[in-house]
Amino acid sequence: MSEVISFKVSKELKEKYEKLKDVIDWPAELRAFVEERVRRAERSLVIRKILEKRPREVLPRGSVVAVIREDREGD
């Protein structure tokens, strides 16, 4: 079952939209945009939930500096 979504745009944009009706398949374009945007937002939420559940590690003071120094020196 399909649902209708509507939103307001400026008069100028609506006029440009109307002029391009024969060039652009607006329903398909807008549907694809909304679908992709929803997918990205859902992924973002999942990642945020995973990161919130992951326990944060507290590293000993100076350990990051030591690892970077070790990497630079090639040891």
DRENVO-578106 format. One line per field, with one value per residue: residue number from 1; residue in three letters; x, y, z negated of N, C-alpha, C in turn. Coordinates in steps of 0.02 Angstrom, whole numbers, plus 50000, padded with zeros to 5 digits. Layout:
N
pos = c(NUM;...)
code = c(ala;...)
nu = c(X;...)
nv = c(Y;...)
nw = c(Z;...)
cau = c(X;...)
cav = c(Y;...)
caw = c(Z;...)
cu = c(X;...)
cv = c(Y;...)
cw = c(Z;...)
//
This chain:
75
pos = c(1;2;3;4;5;6;7;8;9;10;11;12;13;14;15;16;17;18;19;20;21;22;23;24;25;26;27;28;29;30;31;32;33;34;35;36;37;38;39;40;41;42;43;44;45;46;47;48;49;50;51;52;53;54;55;56;57;58;59;60;61;62;63;64;65;66;67;68;69;70;71;72;73;74;75)
code = c(met;ser;glu;val;ile;ser;phe;lys;val;ser;lys;glu;leu;lys;glu;lys;tyr;glu;lys;leu;lys;asp;val;ile;asp;trp;pro;ala;glu;leu;arg;ala;phe;val;glu;glu;arg;val;arg;arg;ala;glu;arg;ser;leu;val;ile;arg;lys;ile;leu;glu;lys;arg;pro;arg;glu;val;leu;pro;arg;gly;ser;val;val;ala;val;ile;arg;glu;asp;arg;glu;gly;asp)
nu = c(50042;50031;50084;50060;50175;50202;50273;50328;50390;50486;50409;50482;50561;50462;50414;50525;50530;50410;50440;50533;50468;50450;50576;50633;50596;50508;50435;50502;50636;50627;50576;50682;50783;50731;50723;50861;50912;50843;50896;51032;51017;50963;51070;51163;51101;51106;51245;51274;51205;51276;51403;51371;51341;51460;51589;51688;51860;51986;52137;52304;52397;52498;52513;52466;52551;52669;52643;52630;52758;52834;52786;52831;52969;52989;53006)
nv = c(49941;50108;50268;50444;50577;50743;50906;51076;51193;51329;51457;51485;51370;51275;51318;51291;51154;51116;51153;51057;50936;50850;50806;50751;50614;50642;50578;50452;50494;50567;50468;50375;50454;50476;50344;50306;50400;50365;50236;50269;50343;50246;50155;50236;50251;50119;50099;50196;50143;50024;50074;50140;50033;49967;49938;50068;50082;50119;50183;50161;50300;50383;50275;50280;50372;50299;50190;50255;50310;50193;50138;50233;50221;50095;49980)
nw = c(50000;50042;49981;49961;49964;49927;49955;49931;50050;50117;50220;50335;50349;50370;50494;50576;50559;50622;50755;50787;50790;50900;50922;50807;50705;50582;50471;50462;50442;50320;50234;50237;50180;50049;50002;50001;49911;49795;49775;49748;49630;49546;49539;49475;49350;49302;49293;49197;49086;49067;49034;48915;48830;48821;48710;48645;48657;48541;48563;48506;48444;48561;48644;48776;48836;48825;48911;49034;49046;49050;49169;49262;49248;49293;49220)
cau = c(50000;50070;50065;50080;50215;50203;50313;50324;50450;50475;50374;50532;50579;50404;50412;50578;50506;50359;50473;50573;50426;50460;50646;50649;50542;50509;50417;50556;50693;50614;50570;50750;50818;50705;50744;50932;50921;50819;50947;51090;50998;50956;51139;51192;51072;51133;51314;51273;51185;51332;51455;51348;51342;51529;51622;51745;51921;52028;52206;52351;52425;52559;52515;52455;52614;52718;52627;52647;52832;52857;52769;52876;53039;52992;53023)
cav = c(50000;50169;50326;50508;50623;50808;50957;51140;51221;51399;51466;51481;51300;51242;51336;51253;51084;51110;51157;50997;50876;50805;50785;50714;50574;50666;50528;50403;50529;50582;50404;50348;50496;50463;50276;50307;50440;50324;50184;50299;50361;50183;50130;50280;50234;50054;50110;50233;50096;49978;50110;50154;49972;49944;49969;50112;50063;50173;50164;50190;50364;50378;50215;50300;50402;50245;50151;50297;50313;50126;50131;50277;50196;50031;49924)
caw = c(50000;50047;49942;49992;49925;49960;49922;49964;50081;50138;50283;50388;50358;50399;50565;50608;50557;50675;50820;50799;50783;50956;50923;50746;50676;50513;50420;50455;50413;50250;50198;50229;50131;49981;49983;49985;49850;49739;49764;49716;49561;49507;49526;49425;49285;49282;49272;49134;49033;49055;48998;48847;48791;48814;48651;48662;48623;48515;48575;48458;48465;48600;48687;48846;48857;48832;48971;49092;49049;49071;49240;49300;49245;49328;49174)
cu = c(50044;50040;50090;50119;50214;50247;50311;50392;50434;50440;50422;50552;50522;50399;50465;50559;50457;50391;50510;50534;50438;50531;50662;50587;50542;50489;50472;50617;50684;50608;50639;50790;50796;50727;50817;50945;50899;50869;51008;51075;50991;51025;51172;51166;51099;51204;51316;51255;51241;51386;51435;51352;51413;51560;51682;51805;51958;52100;52251;52383;52491;52562;52507;52519;52666;52705;52645;52723;52860;52844;52816;52947;53045;53011;52968)
cv = c(50062;50224;50388;50549;50689;50856;51020;51159;51293;51400;51458;51409;51261;51256;51297;51179;51072;51110;51093;50932;50826;50777;50738;50677;50589;50614;50477;50434;50541;50519;50375;50388;50480;50393;50274;50345;50402;50269;50211;50316;50299;50154;50171;50264;50168;50062;50146;50187;50048;50013;50127;50093;49948;49978;50010;50091;50125;50149;50196;50254;50352;50319;50232;50329;50348;50204;50190;50300;50247;50116;50173;50250;50128;49972;49874)
cw = c(50000;50003;49977;49941;49962;49921;49963;49993;50101;50206;50342;50402;50390;50474;50604;50613;50614;50744;50838;50794;50839;50960;50865;50722;50601;50462;50408;50421;50338;50207;50186;50178;50060;49958;49962;49920;49788;49723;49728;49643;49518;49491;49472;49355;49259;49256;49206;49076;49016;49015;48926;48802;48777;48753;48674;48621;48599;48521;48523;48486;48502;48648;48761;48874;48869;48895;49033;49101;49075;49146;49283;49304;49279;49284;49170)
//
